[in-house]
Amino acid sequence: MISRVACWFLIVAGLFNIVVWPRFAVAVVRDDRAWAGGANQAWKSSPTSFFWVHAVLITVAVLIGIGILVVGVLALRRGV
């Protein structure tokens, strides 16, 4: 069984990941290292490996955050 405090911790941790990582994605897109033509060429030139590594990292982190949030909400709803 999981305590209510742990449920709320999971919910907050999940929400944190869902809110923070997309904001980091904006910073990555604006970074000079993300695009072959520099930051002023965002979405106009080809993405670099810097972009793809961070895109995978951000995607995985958001998916894990969604999973953590779902586990926390379901545990809380079941009255654990």
SULQUI-V402926 format. One record per helix or strand of 3 or more residues. SS is the DSSP state (H for helix, E for strand). FROM is the first residue (numbers start at 1). TO is the last residue. Records with the same first field share a line. If there is no record, write none. Layout:
SS = FROM-TO ; FROM-TO
This chain:
H = 4-30 ; 32-34 ; 39-41 ; 49-77
